[in-house]
């Protein structure tokens, strides 16, 4: 549905942890300010990011890894 999430920039674990932590932090900010709808939205994004980038992420050593194609100058 969304396509492969593997990208060379996200290969280091620290980058993926930073991404998921930023989503979780923003969920906490929305909870602190009482925006219930945004808590649910950001919570869902955080759960998806955790699953996609921490649990099922295929690193560069996986031979059948699919990455997003690079955009050429004609695609813009």
C-alpha positions in Angstrom: 0.0 0.0 0.0 2.6 2.6 1.0 5.5 0.9 -0.8 8.9 -0.1 0.7 10.1 1.9 3.7 13.7 0.9 3.2 16.0 3.8 2.3 19.8 4.1 2.6 19.4 7.1 4.9 17.5 5.0 7.4 20.0 2.1 7.5 21.7 3.2 10.7 19.7 2.2 13.8 20.1 5.7 15.4 18.2 7.3 12.5 15.3 5.0 12.8 15.2 5.4 16.6 15.3 9.1 16.2 12.3 9.0 13.8 10.2 6.9 16.0 11.2 8.9 19.1 10.2 12.1 17.4 6.8 10.7 16.6 6.4 9.4 20.2 7.5 12.8 21.6 4.9 14.6 19.4 2.2 12.2 20.7 3.2 13.2 24.2 3.0 16.9 23.3 -0.5 16.5 21.9 -1.5 14.6 25.0 -0.2 17.3 27.3 -2.2 20.0 25.4 -5.3 17.8 25.5 -5.8 17.3 21.8 -7.4 13.9 21.9 -7.9 13.6 18.1 -4.3 14.4 17.4 -3.2 12.0 20.2 -4.9 9.2 18.3 -3.5 10.3 14.9 0.0 10.6 16.2 -0.3 7.4 18.2 -1.2 5.5 15.1 1.7 7.1 13.2 4.1 6.2 16.0 2.9 2.6 16.1 3.2 2.3 12.3 6.7 3.9 12.4 7.8 1.6 15.2 6.6 -1.5 13.3 7.9 -0.4 9.9 11.3 1.0 11.0 12.2 -1.0 14.1 10.5 -4.4 13.7 10.2 -5.2 10.0 12.9 -3.0 8.5 15.3 -4.9 6.2 18.8 -3.7 6.4 21.3 -3.4 3.6 22.6 -6.9 4.1 19.2 -8.5 3.0 19.6 -9.7 -0.6 16.0 -9.3 -1.6 15.5 -5.8 -0.1 13.4 -3.5 -2.2 14.1 0.2 -1.9 12.2 3.2 -3.4 13.5 4.1 -6.8 15.4 7.4 -7.1 13.6 10.3 -8.7 15.1 11.4 -11.9 15.1 15.0 -13.2 12.1 14.1 -15.5 9.9 13.0 -12.5 9.7 16.5 -10.9 
